[in-house]
Amino acid sequence: MNAILWFVYCIYIYYDMEIVNHNGASAYIAAIFLFVMATSMFISGVVLGRQPKRVFYPTLVLIVLNTIFSLMNLSDLLYLVAFVVDAVIISLLLSLRKEYLSIP
């Protein structure tokens, strides 16, 4: 769900910056950054479902980094929603830590 949120926001940012405001280079940079973040969130979720022991900590680090990124602009509704989703994901990952790390 979080990855979908960032993919949609990536498309919106690119449209707003490139088409509406005509900021070519900065639109590409922002869109690429958001696309990489959304892709990494999606891949982490898929891999965590398959091989939980090896990817638990990298996924946790990625979620924490995304949470910090979301904290930078809490006045925007999208970032507030992303922060809440990230906080829920972090709490779920931490509560399921024993189950993930006990798998051989």
N, C-alpha and C positions, 0 to 999 in steps of 0.2 A: 504494500500500500504506500509506503514511504517513497519507494522508487518511482511509482506512478506519479505521485505528487510532484517530484522533482523533474520528471520528464515533461509533464504539462507546463511546469513553471519555466523550464528551459525553452520550450516553444514560445511561450508568452514573452519572455525576456528578449529572445531573438527578434520576434515580430515587432515589439515595442521599440527596441533600440535601432534596428536596421530599417524597417519599413516606415515607422511613424517619425522617428527622430533623426534618421539618416546618420547614425554613428556606426559606420561600417566595421572598423577594426575592433573597437571595444565590444560590439555586438558579437563578433565571432569569438573573442576571448571569453566573454561571459557565458556564451552558449556552450563552448567546449568545456569549460570548467563545470558547469551544471550537468552536462551530459556525462562527463567522467564520474561525477559524484553519484548520479542516478544509476549508471551502469554498475559501479562498484557496489552500491547498496543492493541492487538486484542480484548480482553474482554472489555476494556474501550470503544472501538469504537462500539461494538455491544450493550453494555448497554446504551451508550449515545444515541443511536438511539431509544431506547425503553422508558427509564425513564430519560429524560434529566435534570429535576430539581435537583434530589438527587445526581446525579453523575457528574454534571458539574465541580465542583471544584476539586474533586479527579482526574478526567480526565485531567484537566488543570495542576494540580501538576505533574501528571505522564508525561505529554508531556514536561513540563519544566525540569524535572529530566532527561528525555531522551535527551533533547537539551544540557544540561550541560555535559552529558556523551559523546555526539557527539563532543562537543568542545574540549575534551581532546586530540583528534588526528585528527585535520583538514587536516593534510598532506596526509592522506589516502583518496582515492577517495570515498570509501563507507561512511566514516564518514562525508565527505563534502556533499554528496547527502542526507544522513540522517539528517544533520543539516538544509539543505534547506527545506526538506519536513517537519521537525518539526517546522521551522519558519513559513511556510505557514499554518500548522495546528493551531499553536498558534494564528496567525493573524485572521484566520477564526473563531476560537472559541471566541476570544475576540469581533470580529465584530458581532457575532450572540448571544452574551451574553443576550441581552434583550429578544430575542425570546425564548431562552432556559429557562430563569428564570421566565418568565411571565406565563408559563404553570402551571396550578394548580397541 
